Amino acid sequence: MDNNVIWALCPWFEENGEWLIDPDDLERIRAFRPYGVVFRVFDEDREYVTICSGDQVFRVRRDILKMIEPKECWRFEVEESAFIKESGYSGTVASIRWHQKENKPMYLLKVGGTIKSRRYWPEELEKI
């Protein structure tokens, strides 16, 4: 994982206001439900910041973002391969979620074409 990457949470709910989301992305972000998802932050223009999780890209106002500081234990990005130490299986990171209490990422993995219901901590996985 690149240490220069900027990461953020987008804890947007409908009651926060539609004005926080680019009108072109509003319906897609409603369907995506961004709460708890870790997003990679890309370019910023005067009005909006571009964020993405895998192939899902949205433009949102900076006001709704909560920047998070990556730690050394962060190892993966969406679509990277990972080895599950406990089971001996390998998979692909399907999504990165945020655990509020632990203040660290959890990874959802796709193994054999199916997204596992279990969430994995960074220390349970190795790079392939």
N, C-alpha and C positions, 0 to 999 in steps of 0.2 A: 504494500500500500504506500502510495506517495505521501510523504509527510507535509508536502506543500498544499495538499488538497484542503479546501474549506468544506466543513460539514455543518449541517443545520437540521433542526426539527422544524416542521411546519404544522403547529398545533391548531389548524384551522377547522372551525365548525361553522355551519351556516349562520349561527347567531353572532359570530364575529363580524360579519358583514361581507357582502359580495364585492365591495370596493377593494378588498385586499387581494383579489385574484384578477388576473387579466381576463376580460370578458370572453376572449376566444378560448380560454382554458377552463372556464367555470364548470361546465357540464362534466368534463372529464375528471376534474379534481373532486367533484361531488361523488362520482362513481368510484374513484380511487380510494377515498377516505384516508387522507394523509396523516392523521394523528398517530404518533408513535413510530413513524417511518423515518429512517435516517436518510437525508438527501445530500447529494453532492451539489455544491454551489458553483455555478458557472458565472458567466458575465452579468454585468449589471448596467442598466441604462438609467436614465433619469427617473423613470417611474417604477420599473420592475427588475427583479432579480430572477435569473433562470436557474431552476433547480431540477435535479433528475434523480430517479431511482430506477436503475436498469434502463429500459427503453421508454419509461414514462417521464416526459419533460413538461414542466409547467413554468409559467411566469407569475410571480407573486410579488407583493410589496414587501420591502425589507421589514416593515413594522410587525409582520406576523411571524418572522423567523426567529428562532432561538438558536444562536450559534453554539456549537459544541466543540470542545477541544479534543482532538484525537489523542489517544494514549498509545504507548509503545505496543500494547497488547492487540491493537487493531491490526488485523492481518489481511482482511479480504475486502473486495468490492463486489458488487453484484455481477454475476456471470463468471466469477473466478472459480477455479476448481479447488476443492478442499477435501482432505482426508479426515474421516471421523475416527479418532483414536480408539474409542471404546469398541466400535463395531467392526472396524477394519474395512468399511465401505468408503467409497469416494463419491462425491457429488459436486453439484454446482450451486453457488450461492444464488438463491432466488430472490431474497429480500433481506434487508438489514433493518431490524427493529430496535427500539430503545427501551431499556428497562429503567424506569424512573427511580425506583428505590435503590437499585445497584449502581445507577449512573454509568451504565456501559452498554455496548451493543449486544444484541442477540442475533444469531443468523438462522434463517430458514433455508434449508437445503433441498434441492431437487435431486433425488436418487432414482435412477432407472425411469426417468420421465415423470415421476410423481413427487410433488412437494410433500415432504415429511411434516407431520403435525408437531413434532418436537422442535423446540428452539435450542440452539447450541450456543454456549459461551465461547468466547475466543480461545480460551485455553483447552477446549475440547477438540479443537481442529488444528490441522497442520496444512501448510502449503504443499501442493504437489509439484 
